[in-house]
Amino acid sequence: MADTKSNSSILIPITLTVTLGGFLFGYDTAVISGTVGALKAFFVTPYGMGETASNSFLGFVVSSALIGCILGGILGGWISRRLGRKQGLILSAILFLISAFGSAMPELPTKALGTADHLQVYWFIMYRMLGGVGIGLASMLSPLYIAEIAPADRRGQLVSLNQLAIVSGILLVYFVNYYIAGCGDEEWLQTVGWRWMFASESIPAFVFLVALFFIPDTPRSLLLKGKDQQAVEVLTKINGPEKTPEILKEIKSSLQQTSAKLLSFGFLIIATGISLAVLQQCIGINAVLYYAPEIFKTMGGSTDSAMLQTVIVGGINLLFTLVAIFTVDRYGRKSLMLIGGVGMALAMAGLGFSFYCRWHWMTTLLFMLFYVACFAMSWGPVTWVLLSEIFPNKIRSSALAIAVAAMWIANQIVSWTFPMMDQNSWLTETFNHGFAYWVYGSASAFSVFFVWRFIPETKGKTLEETEQLWK
């Protein structure tokens, strides 16, 4: 019992520190939801574009951070190998800080503070992209770090804590946006309020940066860099002196028995990881999270009520992520993914019909909450668990980087195209805002088939045992 407490006493603080990367991932990606209307009025409308061009440009401004996320995901593998998992996370924290201040004050390089106009939109986009690089790095490195440091019997739960941190960041920023929006009228929100929303991210980013200096790198990362003694020390602190020699031998054997070529285990494993990551976005979750206030406004709500309903969405997201954390190591990854996929398909179909048939706004809200609940208990956290553990040790950082980059590309496409589907005059007149949700519902239905056919069950297996599934 003493050993277990000792292990937990170091494992939990390390995990919580690393999950701050996930917290900022959620905070940064969702902070945009409260600013969509303001960004449209401040940066887009003054250009006087036509409907299609305006909707496309708004989608690009809102989703611009995702271009950086793609770059961060691509670079993540190289950075994690060259710098290590810990140093890569430190870099992401620095980028979060720069982005928070720059997005709030995009005029500073060229104009005096407070004198920005729509011409500074490209500076704004640049700072959002820098923050996106930080998100891309954190989205890959945080679950990778946790998976490599966690014991096999607790890995699913601990990696799921990263998803809990993501949804906690989303929920907190919904509250922050709601509070800031209530500090002034609509005009104030469109000129000043949106700046405070972006600037608020600097606080958790600074905490994350400082906390990272007090944790070690992962044993596998240290071994890859030839720091065997440090790896032994970390393994001993987490697993105890009795288990360390066996675990160390298993890791070294895994690292030495294959070449470093990406396709050492074949193309199927890479294709599976990419497909899993892309499907997580094609089911439409970030269209809901990024545009939630605007969606609620299409239901007839005011800015204040839309912000409040968005907070409810964030609360459901957090609550059902807890369900996943307490069940992923008990019932397995595959079962949760299948149940969640079926639920999301039904919810999106219902959501589309609720708009199309002009049902009461409460019915629409219930379908949306049901969808978010199904995602939060399955494809939200469990996708990250699977991506962090299905790739073999020797290629894990490179393969995970490719999967994460593919995920952010899919996210970019979904986020960019949602306004083009939801605000298009012909689609709105024909489907009354229901069309996009049927598209996402179809993707959810396909996700059920994909998991059933291609995803192995990894519950209870060490990373080295999971590696054998692909040989």
C-alpha positions as CSV (number, residue, x, y, z in Angstrom):
1,M,0.0,0.0,0.0
2,A,2.9,2.4,0.8
3,D,4.3,1.9,-2.7
4,T,1.0,2.6,-4.3
5,K,0.7,5.9,-2.4
6,S,4.2,6.8,-3.3
7,N,3.7,6.1,-6.9
8,S,0.5,8.1,-7.0
9,S,2.1,11.0,-5.1
10,I,4.4,11.7,-8.0
11,L,2.3,10.3,-10.9
12,I,-0.8,12.5,-10.3
13,P,1.0,15.9,-9.9
14,I,3.0,15.1,-13.1
15,T,-0.2,14.1,-15.0
16,L,-2.1,17.2,-13.8
17,T,0.8,19.5,-14.9
18,V,0.9,18.0,-18.4
19,T,-2.9,18.1,-18.7
20,L,-2.6,21.9,-18.5
21,G,-1.6,21.6,-22.1
22,G,-4.9,20.0,-22.8
23,F,-6.7,22.7,-20.7
24,L,-5.1,25.4,-22.9
25,F,-6.0,23.3,-26.0
26,G,-9.6,23.5,-24.9
27,Y,-9.4,27.1,-23.7
28,D,-7.8,28.4,-26.9
29,T,-10.0,26.5,-29.4
30,A,-13.2,27.5,-27.6
31,V,-12.4,31.2,-26.7
32,I,-13.3,32.0,-30.3
33,S,-16.9,30.9,-29.8
34,G,-17.7,34.1,-27.8
35,T,-16.1,36.4,-30.4
36,V,-17.5,35.2,-33.7
37,G,-20.2,37.9,-33.9
38,A,-17.7,40.6,-32.8
39,L,-15.0,39.4,-35.2
40,K,-17.5,39.5,-38.1
41,A,-18.5,43.1,-37.2
42,F,-14.9,44.3,-36.5
43,F,-12.9,42.5,-39.2
44,V,-15.2,41.1,-41.9
45,T,-18.2,43.4,-42.5
46,P,-16.1,46.5,-43.2
47,Y,-14.7,44.8,-46.3
48,G,-18.2,44.8,-47.9
49,M,-18.0,41.4,-49.5
50,G,-20.8,39.4,-51.0
51,E,-22.6,36.7,-49.0
52,T,-20.5,33.7,-50.1
53,A,-17.1,35.5,-49.8
54,S,-18.1,37.1,-46.5
55,N,-19.1,33.7,-45.0
56,S,-16.0,32.1,-46.3
57,F,-13.8,34.9,-44.9
58,L,-15.5,34.7,-41.5
59,G,-15.0,30.9,-41.5
60,F,-11.3,31.4,-42.3
61,V,-10.8,34.1,-39.5
62,V,-12.5,31.9,-37.0
63,S,-10.6,28.8,-38.0
64,S,-7.3,30.4,-38.7
65,A,-5.7,29.0,-35.6
66,L,-6.2,25.6,-37.0
67,I,-3.7,26.2,-39.8
68,G,-1.1,26.6,-36.9
69,C,-2.5,23.5,-35.3
70,I,-1.7,21.6,-38.5
71,L,1.8,22.9,-38.5
72,G,2.2,22.1,-34.8
73,G,1.0,18.6,-35.4
74,I,3.4,18.1,-38.3
75,L,6.3,19.5,-36.3
76,G,5.3,17.7,-33.1
77,G,7.1,14.4,-33.9
78,W,10.3,16.1,-34.9
79,I,10.2,18.4,-31.8
80,S,9.4,15.5,-29.4
81,R,12.4,13.6,-30.7
82,R,14.9,16.5,-30.9
83,L,13.9,18.4,-27.8
84,G,12.0,15.7,-25.8
85,R,8.4,15.6,-24.7
86,K,8.9,18.1,-21.9
87,Q,10.8,20.7,-23.9
88,G,8.2,20.5,-26.6
89,L,5.5,21.3,-24.1
90,I,7.5,24.3,-22.8
91,L,7.6,25.6,-26.4
92,S,3.8,25.2,-26.7
93,A,3.3,27.2,-23.4
94,I,5.4,30.1,-24.8
95,L,3.4,30.1,-28.0
96,F,0.1,30.2,-26.0
97,L,1.3,33.3,-24.2
98,I,2.4,35.1,-27.3
99,S,-0.9,34.3,-29.0
100,A,-3.0,35.4,-26.1
101,F,-1.5,38.9,-26.0
102,G,-1.2,39.3,-29.8
103,S,-4.7,38.2,-30.6
104,A,-6.0,40.7,-28.0
105,M,-3.9,43.6,-29.4
106,P,-3.2,42.8,-33.1
107,E,-2.5,46.5,-33.9
108,L,0.6,46.8,-31.7
109,P,3.2,46.2,-34.4
110,T,1.8,48.9,-36.6
111,K,-0.5,51.2,-34.6
112,A,-1.1,52.5,-31.2
113,L,-3.0,50.4,-28.7
114,G,-6.8,50.8,-29.1
115,T,-6.6,52.1,-32.7
116,A,-7.0,48.8,-34.5
117,D,-9.4,48.5,-37.5
118,H,-10.3,45.8,-40.0
119,L,-6.9,46.2,-41.7
120,Q,-5.2,44.5,-38.7
121,V,-7.1,41.2,-39.4
122,Y,-4.0,39.6,-40.9
123,W,-2.0,40.4,-37.8
124,F,-4.8,38.8,-35.8
125,I,-4.7,35.8,-38.0
126,M,-1.0,35.5,-37.6
127,Y,-1.2,35.5,-33.8
128,R,-4.1,33.0,-33.9
129,M,-1.9,30.7,-36.1
130,L,1.0,31.0,-33.5
131,G,-1.4,29.9,-30.8
132,G,-2.5,27.1,-33.2
133,V,1.1,25.8,-33.3
134,G,1.0,25.7,-29.5
135,I,-2.3,23.8,-29.6
136,G,-1.0,21.4,-32.2
137,L,2.1,20.6,-30.1
138,A,0.1,20.3,-26.9
139,S,-2.6,18.1,-28.5
140,M,0.1,15.6,-29.5
141,L,2.6,15.9,-26.7
142,S,0.2,15.9,-23.7
143,P,-1.4,12.5,-24.3
144,L,1.9,11.1,-25.6
145,Y,3.7,12.2,-22.4
146,I,0.9,10.7,-20.2
147,A,0.8,7.4,-22.1
148,E,4.5,7.0,-21.9
149,I,4.7,7.7,-18.1
150,A,1.5,5.9,-17.0
151,P,1.3,2.2,-15.8
152,A,-0.6,0.0,-18.2
153,D,-3.6,-0.6,-15.8
154,R,-4.1,3.2,-15.4
155,R,-3.1,4.5,-18.8
156,G,-6.7,4.8,-20.2
157,Q,-7.8,6.7,-17.1
158,L,-4.8,9.0,-17.0
159,V,-4.8,9.8,-20.7
160,S,-8.6,10.5,-20.4
161,L,-7.7,13.1,-17.8
162,N,-6.2,15.1,-20.6
163,Q,-9.6,15.1,-22.3
164,L,-11.2,16.2,-19.0
165,A,-8.7,19.1,-19.0
166,I,-9.6,20.0,-22.5
167,V,-13.4,20.1,-21.7
168,S,-12.6,21.9,-18.5
169,G,-10.8,24.6,-20.5
170,I,-13.7,24.8,-22.8
171,L,-16.2,25.1,-20.0
172,L,-14.1,27.7,-18.1
173,V,-13.7,29.9,-21.2
174,Y,-17.5,29.7,-21.8
175,F,-18.0,31.2,-18.3
176,V,-15.3,33.8,-18.9
177,N,-16.8,34.8,-22.3
178,Y,-20.3,35.0,-20.6
179,Y,-19.0,37.2,-17.9
180,I,-17.1,39.5,-20.2
181,A,-20.0,39.7,-22.6
182,G,-22.1,40.9,-19.7
183,C,-19.7,43.8,-18.9
184,G,-21.0,46.0,-21.7
185,D,-23.5,46.3,-24.5
186,E,-23.2,44.8,-28.0
187,E,-21.2,47.7,-29.3
188,W,-18.7,47.4,-26.5
189,L,-18.4,43.7,-27.1
190,Q,-17.6,44.3,-30.8
191,T,-14.9,46.9,-30.1
192,V,-13.4,46.0,-26.7
193,G,-14.9,42.9,-25.1
194,W,-13.5,40.4,-27.6
195,R,-10.0,41.6,-26.7
196,W,-10.4,40.7,-23.1
197,M,-11.7,37.2,-24.1
198,F,-8.4,36.5,-25.9
199,A,-6.2,38.2,-23.3
200,S,-7.7,36.0,-20.5
201,E,-5.8,33.0,-21.9
202,S,-2.5,34.5,-20.7
203,I,-3.2,33.5,-17.1
204,P,-3.4,29.7,-17.5
205,A,-0.6,29.8,-20.2
206,F,1.8,31.4,-17.6
207,V,0.9,28.8,-15.0
208,F,1.5,26.0,-17.5
209,L,4.9,27.4,-18.4
210,V,6.1,27.7,-14.8
211,A,4.7,24.3,-13.8
212,L,6.5,22.4,-16.6
213,F,9.9,23.2,-15.1
214,F,9.1,21.0,-12.1
215,I,8.4,17.7,-13.9
216,P,10.8,15.2,-15.6
217,D,10.8,14.0,-19.2
218,T,9.3,10.6,-19.9
219,P,11.4,7.4,-19.6
220,R,11.0,6.5,-23.3
221,S,11.9,10.0,-24.3
222,L,15.0,9.9,-22.1
223,L,16.1,6.5,-23.4
224,L,15.7,7.7,-27.0
225,K,18.1,10.5,-26.1
226,G,20.6,8.1,-24.4
227,K,19.8,9.3,-20.9
228,D,19.5,5.8,-19.4
229,Q,20.2,6.7,-15.8
230,Q,17.6,9.5,-15.7
231,A,15.1,7.1,-17.3
232,V,15.7,4.5,-14.5
233,E,15.2,7.2,-11.9
234,V,11.8,8.2,-13.3
235,L,10.7,4.6,-13.8
236,T,11.7,3.8,-10.2
237,K,9.7,6.8,-8.8
238,I,6.6,5.8,-10.7
239,N,6.7,2.0,-10.7
240,G,8.9,1.1,-7.7
241,P,12.3,-0.5,-7.7
242,E,10.9,-4.1,-8.1
243,K,9.2,-3.5,-11.4
244,T,11.7,-1.1,-12.9
245,P,14.2,-3.6,-14.3
246,E,11.5,-5.6,-16.2
247,I,9.8,-2.5,-17.6
248,L,13.2,-1.0,-18.6
249,K,14.1,-4.2,-20.4
250,E,10.8,-4.3,-22.2
251,I,11.1,-0.7,-23.3
252,K,14.7,-1.1,-24.6
253,S,13.8,-4.2,-26.5
254,S,10.9,-2.4,-28.1
255,L,13.0,0.5,-29.1
256,Q,15.8,-1.7,-30.6
257,Q,13.9,-4.4,-32.4
258,T,12.6,-2.2,-35.3
259,S,14.1,0.4,-37.6
260,A,13.0,4.0,-37.2
261,K,11.2,3.9,-40.6
262,L,7.6,5.2,-40.3
263,L,6.2,2.2,-42.2
264,S,8.1,-0.4,-40.2
265,F,4.8,-1.9,-39.1
266,G,3.1,-1.4,-42.4
267,F,0.7,1.2,-43.8
268,L,-2.4,-0.1,-42.1
269,I,-1.5,1.2,-38.7
270,I,-0.8,4.7,-40.0
271,A,-4.0,4.7,-42.1
272,T,-6.0,3.5,-39.1
273,G,-4.6,6.3,-36.9
274,I,-5.2,9.0,-39.5
275,S,-8.8,7.8,-40.2
276,L,-9.5,7.7,-36.5
277,A,-8.3,11.3,-36.1
278,V,-10.1,12.6,-39.1
279,L,-13.4,11.0,-38.2
280,Q,-13.2,12.6,-34.7
281,Q,-13.6,16.0,-36.5
282,C,-15.9,15.0,-39.4
283,I,-18.6,14.1,-36.8
284,G,-18.9,17.8,-36.3
285,I,-18.0,18.4,-32.7
286,N,-16.0,21.6,-33.3
287,A,-18.7,23.1,-35.4
288,V,-20.8,22.9,-32.3
289,L,-18.1,24.1,-29.9
290,Y,-16.8,26.9,-32.0
291,Y,-20.1,28.3,-33.2
292,A,-22.4,27.3,-30.3
293,P,-23.5,30.9,-29.5
294,E,-24.2,31.6,-33.1
295,I,-26.2,28.4,-33.4
296,F,-28.3,29.3,-30.4
297,K,-28.9,32.7,-32.0
298,T,-30.4,31.0,-35.0
299,M,-32.8,29.4,-32.6
300,G,-34.0,32.9,-31.7
301,G,-32.0,33.6,-28.6
302,S,-30.3,36.9,-27.6
303,T,-26.5,37.2,-27.2
304,D,-26.9,36.8,-23.4
305,S,-29.1,33.7,-23.6
306,A,-26.9,32.2,-26.3
307,M,-23.8,32.6,-24.1
308,L,-25.7,31.0,-21.2
309,Q,-26.8,28.0,-23.3
310,T,-23.2,27.6,-24.4
311,V,-22.2,27.2,-20.8
312,I,-24.8,24.4,-20.4
313,V,-23.2,22.6,-23.4
314,G,-19.8,23.0,-21.7
315,G,-21.2,21.5,-18.5
316,I,-22.6,18.5,-20.2
317,N,-19.3,18.0,-22.0
318,L,-17.4,18.0,-18.7
319,L,-19.9,15.7,-17.0
320,F,-19.9,13.0,-19.6
321,T,-16.1,13.1,-20.0
322,L,-16.0,12.0,-16.3
323,V,-18.2,9.0,-17.4
324,A,-15.5,8.1,-19.9
325,I,-12.7,8.4,-17.4
326,F,-14.3,6.0,-15.0
327,T,-15.3,3.4,-17.7
328,V,-12.6,3.4,-20.3
329,D,-10.4,1.0,-18.4
330,R,-13.3,-1.1,-17.2
331,Y,-15.4,-1.6,-20.4
332,G,-12.7,-1.0,-23.0
333,R,-12.1,1.5,-25.7
334,K,-14.1,-0.1,-28.5
335,S,-17.4,-0.5,-26.6
336,L,-17.5,3.2,-25.7
337,M,-16.6,4.3,-29.3
338,L,-19.4,2.1,-30.7
339,I,-22.1,3.3,-28.2
340,G,-21.0,6.9,-28.7
341,G,-21.0,6.7,-32.5
342,V,-24.6,5.4,-32.6
343,G,-25.8,8.1,-30.1
344,M,-24.1,10.9,-32.1
345,A,-25.6,9.7,-35.4
346,L,-29.1,9.7,-33.9
347,A,-28.6,13.1,-32.2
348,M,-27.3,14.8,-35.3
349,A,-30.2,13.4,-37.3
350,G,-32.6,14.7,-34.7
351,L,-30.8,18.1,-34.5
352,G,-31.1,18.5,-38.3
353,F,-34.9,17.7,-38.2
354,S,-35.5,20.0,-35.3
355,F,-34.2,22.9,-37.4
356,Y,-35.8,21.7,-40.6
357,C,-39.2,21.3,-39.0
358,R,-38.9,24.4,-36.8
359,W,-39.5,22.4,-33.6
360,H,-39.4,24.2,-30.2
361,W,-35.9,25.5,-29.3
362,M,-35.9,23.3,-26.2
363,T,-36.1,20.2,-28.4
364,T,-33.1,21.5,-30.5
365,L,-31.2,22.2,-27.3
366,L,-31.9,18.7,-26.0
367,F,-30.7,17.0,-29.2
368,M,-27.5,19.1,-29.0
369,L,-26.9,18.2,-25.4
370,F,-27.4,14.5,-26.2
371,Y,-24.9,14.8,-29.1
372,V,-22.3,16.4,-26.8
373,A,-22.9,13.8,-24.1
374,C,-22.3,11.0,-26.5
375,F,-19.2,12.6,-27.9
376,A,-17.8,13.3,-24.4
377,M,-18.2,9.8,-23.2
378,S,-16.6,8.2,-26.3
379,W,-15.0,9.9,-29.3
380,G,-13.7,12.9,-27.3
381,P,-11.4,11.2,-24.8
382,V,-11.2,7.6,-26.2
383,T,-9.8,8.8,-29.5
384,W,-6.9,10.4,-27.7
385,V,-6.4,7.2,-25.6
386,L,-6.3,5.1,-28.7
387,L,-4.0,7.4,-30.7
388,S,-1.6,7.6,-27.8
389,E,-1.3,3.8,-27.4
390,I,-1.9,2.1,-30.8
391,F,1.4,3.2,-32.4
392,P,4.6,1.2,-31.6
393,N,7.3,2.8,-29.5
394,K,9.8,3.3,-32.3
395,I,7.5,5.3,-34.5
396,R,5.0,6.6,-31.9
397,S,6.0,10.3,-32.0
398,S,6.2,10.4,-35.8
399,A,3.0,8.4,-36.4
400,L,1.1,10.4,-33.8
401,A,2.3,13.7,-35.3
402,I,0.9,12.6,-38.7
403,A,-2.4,11.6,-37.2
404,V,-2.7,14.8,-35.2
405,A,-1.8,16.9,-38.3
406,A,-4.6,15.1,-40.2
407,M,-7.0,15.7,-37.4
408,W,-6.3,19.5,-37.5
409,I,-6.6,19.5,-41.3
410,A,-10.1,17.9,-40.9
411,N,-10.9,20.4,-38.1
412,Q,-9.9,23.3,-40.4
413,I,-12.2,22.0,-43.2
414,V,-15.1,21.4,-40.9
415,S,-14.8,24.8,-39.1
416,W,-14.2,26.7,-42.3
417,T,-17.2,25.1,-44.2
418,F,-19.8,25.3,-41.4
419,P,-20.7,29.0,-41.9
420,M,-20.8,28.3,-45.7
421,M,-23.4,25.5,-45.1
422,D,-25.2,27.1,-42.2
423,Q,-25.5,30.7,-43.5
424,N,-25.9,30.0,-47.2
425,S,-29.2,31.5,-48.4
426,W,-30.3,28.6,-50.6
427,L,-29.5,26.0,-48.0
428,T,-31.2,28.0,-45.2
429,E,-34.3,28.5,-47.3
430,T,-34.4,24.8,-48.2
431,F,-33.3,23.2,-44.9
432,N,-33.6,26.0,-42.3
433,H,-30.1,25.4,-40.9
434,G,-30.6,21.6,-40.7
435,F,-28.3,20.5,-43.6
436,A,-24.9,20.7,-41.9
437,Y,-26.1,18.5,-39.0
438,W,-27.2,15.7,-41.4
439,V,-23.8,15.8,-43.0
440,Y,-22.2,15.3,-39.5
441,G,-24.8,12.6,-38.6
442,S,-23.7,10.6,-41.7
443,A,-20.1,10.8,-40.7
444,S,-21.1,9.6,-37.2
445,A,-22.9,6.6,-38.7
446,F,-19.8,5.7,-40.7
447,S,-17.6,6.0,-37.6
448,V,-19.6,3.1,-36.0
449,F,-18.7,0.8,-39.0
450,F,-15.1,2.0,-38.9
451,V,-14.5,1.2,-35.2
452,W,-16.3,-2.1,-35.5
453,R,-14.2,-3.2,-38.5
454,F,-10.7,-1.7,-37.9
455,I,-10.1,-0.8,-34.3
456,P,-8.6,-3.4,-31.9
457,E,-9.3,-3.5,-28.2
458,T,-6.2,-2.2,-26.2
459,K,-7.7,-2.3,-22.7
460,G,-5.2,-3.5,-20.1
461,K,-2.3,-4.0,-22.5
462,T,1.1,-2.4,-22.1
463,L,2.4,-0.2,-24.9
464,E,4.7,-3.0,-25.9
465,E,1.9,-5.6,-25.9
466,T,-0.2,-3.3,-28.1
467,E,2.7,-3.2,-30.5
468,Q,2.4,-6.9,-31.1
469,L,-1.2,-6.4,-32.5
470,W,0.2,-4.9,-35.6
471,K,2.9,-7.5,-36.4
